[in-house]
């Protein structure tokens, strides 16, 4: 068994010996993206398993170790870990926990401390926690190297494209399940590509994008009935995680809507962009600013490749990061960057400008940053765009799914009425 090693401040380290012996558990947020991330980590020599437990027991476990007024995503992530440790059949002496840490004023900065506190309370402080962050913590057995970051960027781009085209096909598929089958096929295919070292340069990525799009275009669809499009924005975990938003996308599909979910790429560029803004506003390391600027340029180039592939197909393409940044001018400044910051408002603006006026803003109850840039900006958006149809939905351990869905149904009813008026106006012309 690997020896437990602590740093000078008393933090348990994930060592090189643990890398060989331990299984790393990853929480779930984006099934497509995270499966690709897991495979890329496997190729780096880490033993990684993705957690998919999402029963009510996850919430109950979270409530045992996290105060119910604390960030709901933190409660869910910690609850998912604790439920897996207790009920997943793992040897607790042979696992490590893998969690992202953003830094800054958001309570997400405290996830890792809350997780360690939960392990201590449960008598399992011998389980190492790996913080996936830039410079906040380091471990001898894990590092975010430049080659690994580059590979993860490609995994993110493939995940965004698959999610984008799948959401545009799934509501209209003639045979239910065809889209999900194509998603699983491409996840498996990308795993094979990664294992062969393929798909991790821009030339290969562009070719794979075309193949992906061709396969999704081949799925038989029936578009005789126009469905209302519903954008989903909000705090990143609750926006993407079915566990966090009570399977919001499935609910929208069941109500005859087409979910439109902005991808992960803009959020990641936003995080690097904020590092540049910090230096510009407050001063700091020129080297850090240049490194972040280089990462931004590379991600933007990959994003433009994805947009170009979509634009030459029959699918809608999202705007790029620069367009989002332009749209939010006059609403919020670059210094508004806690939580999802100005990006959340920008995503709502981009949806409205691209014809998706119906929007669900999913936010954890008590998340101050996202109440400001999400719910707090709805009035300003409605004043400028009277046809916008936005509902802010709070998610927390005590919120009932039926109340959330009833509020969304009211938004959908309004959206369907607006669509009928639009269709009637078109016919009369």
ABEGO torsion letter per residue (X at the ends): XBBBBBBAAGBBBBBAAAAAABBBBBBBABAAAAAAAAAAAAAAGBBBBBBABABAAAAAAAAAABBAABBAAAAAAAAAAAAAAAAAGBBAAABBBBBBBAEEABAAAAAAAAAAAAAAAAGAAABBBBBBBBGABBBAABBBBAAAAAAAAAAAAAAAAAAAAAAAAAAABABBGAAAAAAAAAAAAAAAAAAAGBGABAAAAAAAAAAAAAAAAABBBBAABBBBBBBBBEBAAAAABAAAAGGAAAAAAAAGBBBBBBBAAAAAAAAAAAAAAAAAAAEEBAAAAAAAAAAAAAAAAAAAAAAAAAAABABBBBBBAAAAAAAABGABBAABABEAEAAAAAAAAAAAAAGBABBBBBBBBGBAAAAAABAAAAAAAAAABAABBBBBBBBBAABBAAAAAAAAAAAAAAAAAAAAAAAAAAAAX
